[in-house]
């Protein structure tokens, strides 16, 4: 069996690169990955403007106690129709464009106003409280580069720079199937011998957070033909995820369906708990994952392998599983000779580092323990029994 690290390298190697670019409205592009340089459309500021409430002046005209004639007022959004004449001032608010002929701002607090005149209490230097055109950005300056994610600061900068559209990588199309004749819909009345299905919901949530567009093919009964038809339909996407049926029992029809549909197996089974029977393959450029049916295995397999693959397809070239360092508050060890993901409470220590408290109940069937946790910590068999205070890798779920 492959180790977790070896299996991830196989998945990463199978991602052919980011998906093609598309141009979309800026307001629809939050958190998308840039495919082409996004350039400022305008100078910022786009004109010389006031940084203070006060008076636009000719600096050479200002002297303490020497009155100047008030020639008008300008608010933000106004444009002066005539130049500022010598010996005059124009009232101005913060952000308003300077009238031609002015070269400084006299602050309101440094002037007295009476009888249509403004008298400075100080001499003003040229450029005082002026924000000059282009001192922040010039049209054509690069604001976002290929591979960068459109975070809130970048979105704000692009909007301020007059950018209405950006080129980003297409969102991956993920198709999800759950298999199992025993599965009941969420919230359905209980029935003897049947269990409620939750994996499509959790896969959709995790996939959408990873940037994917999800198509749900529903629950498929444990029948060869139905499974094969569902897999064939799901292979139309960039990623196909099948929950359940990836073992080799008499009612596990997923692997034969993959074979029948031309899916090339890359690996089957990983030395991890939960999630050992995880399948990964591909048909053409479509990545194909088969996850064990229990919820812990589904979540663990998705976070370790599928979520970073989605981010790579969406343009994040170096995306990796979102491991974070954490410190154990109690001892922990791997189980069954496999690298083990232990459900854990994760809290911040006094020094800001994550601290992990593995839940008392562990095991791939312990869905209740998952509900009591904030994520997983990873312990390897070669680590032996790790004492409290040891550092481990953690996956945070929210």
N, C-alpha and C positions, 0 to 999 in steps of 0.2 A: 504494500500500500504506500501511496505517496504521503509525505508529511504535509502539513498545512502550507508551509512555505513553498514546497515543491509543486503542490497543486496550484497555488496562486500563480507561480511563474508560468505554468502551462496555460492558465486562463489569460494572463496578461499577453503572452506571446501570440495567442489566437485573435486578439483584437487587432484588426488590420489598420487601425488608425481612426481618427475622428470622422464622424459622418459629414456629408457634404454641407456646404453653407447655404443659408437662406437669408434674405433681407426681410426684416420685420420692423414694425413700429417700435420706437424706443420704449414706450410705455408697456409693451408686451415682453420686453427683453430682460426683465429683472432676473438675476442669477444665471442667465445663459452665458455661454463661453464664446468669446469674440473670435471670429474667423478671419476678419480682415481689419487692418488698422482703422480705428474710428478717429476722425480728424475734426478739430474745431471748425465750425462753419463761419465763425465771426471772430473779430478781435474782442478781447475782454479786458477792460471795459470797451464797449463799441464806440465810445466817444469820450472826450475829456469831461469829467463830471465832478461835482462837489462831494467831498467826504464829510461835510458839516452843514448844519443849518447856519445861515449867515448872509453874507453879501459877496457877490462876485465883483472883484475890483481889478483895476490896473495897479500892480504893486508900486509902481513909481509914483502914483498919485497919493499914496497913503502917508500920513504923518500925524503924530499925536495932536489932537485939538483942531485939525484942519477939516472943516466940513466938506462933504461931497454930496452932490445932488442925487436923490433916490429916483432912478429912471424907470423902475418897474419891478415886477416880481416874476419869478420862474419856479414852478413846482416840478417834481419828478414827472416826466412825460412831456413837458413843454419844450418847445424849441424857439429860441429867440429869433425874431425876424429882422433885427437890425444889430449891428455891432455896438459894443459898449464904447461910448464916447469918452474922451479925456474929462476928468473931473466929475464923473458920475459913477454910481454903483447900481447893481441890480440885486434885489432880494432873491435868495435862492435856498432851496431845501436840499437835504441830503439826497444824493443820487441824481439830481437834475443836471442837464447838460450846461456847460459853461457857455455864455455868449461869446461870439468872436470878439477879440480885443481884450478880454479879461485874462489874467494869468495867475490869480490867487483868490483865496477865500478869506474874508474877514469874519471871524466868528461873531455871532450875535452878542456874546458876553463881552466882547472887546469893542463895542460900539454903543453910542447913544443916538437915539432917533428923535428928531424934533423938527417940526415945520418943514417937512419934506426933505430934510437933510439927514445924512448919516455921518457922525463924527467919530473917527477911530480913536482908540486910546493907545494905539501902538502903530509902529511901522510894520507893514507886512512884507515878507520876503516872497519873491516869485516862486510859484509852485506850492505855496503853503496850502495844505488841505485840498489839494487837487489830485484826483485819480486820473492818470493819463491813459488815453486810448492804447490798448494793447500791452499795458504794463504787466498784466496777468497772463494773457494768452494772445497769440497771433493766429489768425485764420490759417488752418493747415497744420497746426501743432497736433501731435499725437496724444490723444487722451486715453485710449485703451488699445492694447496690443493683442495680437492673436495668442490664444491660450489663456488670456486673463478672464476672470469671471466678472460679470457686471454686477458689482456690489453696489450698495446704496451710495457711497461716495462717488463712484464712477458714474452712476446713473445721474446723480445731481450735477456733476461737472458737464456731462454730455448735454443734458437738457439746457443748462445755462449757456452752453456754447452753441446753441441753435441747431443741434443735431436731432433730426426727426426719425431717422431710420439707421439701423446698424445691421451688419452682416454677422450672423452667429451660426454656430453649428446646429444642425437639425437635432431635435430631441429624439432619443431612441424610441422605437416602437416595440414595446414589450407585450407579448401575449402570454396569458396565464391560463392554465388548466388544472383543475383538481380532479383526481380519480378516486373512486371508491363507492361501491354500491351501498355501503353502510352510512354514508354521510347525509346529515340533515341540514337544511338551510338554517342560517342564523335566526334564532328566536322561534323556530318551529317547536310545536309540542313534542316532548320526548316520546320515543318509540322503543320497544324492546329490541336490543341488539344493535341499535344505531347510535351514532354520536354526531354532535353538531360540528359542522365544518367551519373553520376560521382562517384557513391558510390563504385563501384568495383575498380576503380583506387585508391581512397583514402584508401580503406581497404587494398588493396595490398601493398601500400606504408607503411602504419602503421604496417601491419603484418610483412613485411620483416624487418623493423626496429626493431621489437620485436623479431626477430630471426626465424620467421616461413618460411617454404616453401609453396608457395601459388599455389593452383589449382583453376583456374577460370572456372566456369560452365556457364558463360554467363548470358544473360538476358532471363528470362522465362516469357512467357505470362501468364495472369491471367486465367489459366485454371487448374482445380483440378488435372487432370491426369498428366499434364506436371509438375506441381509443385511437386506432389508426387514423380514422377520419378527422378526429379532433387535432391530432398531432400535425397532420397534413395542412389543416387550416392555420394552425398556430405558427407554422414555419414561414408564413408570409411576412412576419415581423423581423426586426433586427435581433431580437432575443426571444426565445421561447423558454418558459419556466413551467415545468409540470410538477405538481405536488402529489406524492404518493405513487405507489406501484412500481418503484425502481429496483426492487429486490428481485429474487428469482423464484418466488412461490408460484403455485398454480394459477393464482388470480392476479399476478403482477404482469401486466401486458404492455407496460410502457417501453421497456427496452426492445422487445420485438417490434413494436410500432416504430421506434426510432430506426431500427434496421430497415424495415419495409419502406420507410420514407427517405432513405438515403442519408441518414445522419451518420457521420463518421465519429466513432468513439475516440475521445482523447484520453480520458481516464474514467474509471469507475471505482469508487471507494477511496476514502481519505482516512488517515489515521487521526481521527478527531471524534470526540464525544461531546455532545450529540452530533449526528450527521454523517456517520461512517459510510452509508450506502450512496453518497452523493455521486451523481453522474454528470460528466461534462463532455460535450461533443460539438460538432458544427456541421452544417450543410451549407456549402458555399460561404457566404459572409455571415450567415445567421448563427448566433451562439445559442447552444441548447443546454439547458440545465434540468436535471431530474433531482428533485429534493425529496428526502424521506417525508412521510406524511405527518409525523407528529409535530406540533407547533414549535417546540424548542429547536428541533433539527431544521425546520424551515427557516426560522429567524436567523439561527446561527449561520447556516449555509449562505443565506442571502447576504448578510452583512459582511462575511469574510470574502466571498467570491463575486457575487452578482452586483452588489452596489458599486464597488470600485470599477468593475467592468463597464457599467452604465456611464459612470463619470468619464471614463476614457473615451467612450463612443461620443459623448456629448462635448468633447473637446479638451478635457483636462488630461493632457498627455501623460503626466506622471502620477495619476491617481493611484492610491494604495488603499488597502483596508484601513479604516479609521481607528487604528490602535492608539491608545493613550496610556501613559505610564500611571500606575496606581500602586499604592502601598497596602499590603495586607494588614488588617487589624487582628486577624486570627490565623492560625496555621491552616495550610491547605495542601492537597496533593492530587495528582492525576489519578484517574481510575481506569482499570482494565487495560493498562499498558498503552493507552492512547493519550494524546494531547487533549486536555479536558477543558471545556468552557463551563465554568461554574457560575450559576446564577448568583448575583451578588447585589447587595446594597452598596451604592457608591456615593460617598459624601466628601465634602472638602475638609481637609485637615487645617490646622491652624496656620501652616505654612503655605496653604493654597493648593497642595497636591491632593489628588484624588486618593481616598482611602476606601478599601474594599472590605466588606463583611459578607463572605459567602453565606447564602441562606442555609438553614439547617437541612432542608429537604433538597436533594440533588437527584438528577436522573432525567433522561429524555422524556419520560412520561409525566413529569411533575409540572404540569401547566400552572398549577396554583402557585408554585414557587416562582415561576416567571412573573406572575402578577405582583409578587412581593419585592421584586428586584428592580434595579435601575439599569442592568446590563449584565455582562459576563466578564470574568477574569480568566485568563488562559494560563494553565499550569501544564508543564510537560512531564512525562514519566521520568526522564533523566534528572529532573529537579529533586526527586525524592519528596520528603515532607518539608515544605517551605514554612519557616517560622513567621510569626507576626513581625511586621516591619520589613519583610522582603518585598522587593519591587517586582511587579508583574505587568503584562500587557492587559489592557481592558478595552472592551467595546461598550460604549454608552448608548443606551436605547432611550428614546423619549417619545 
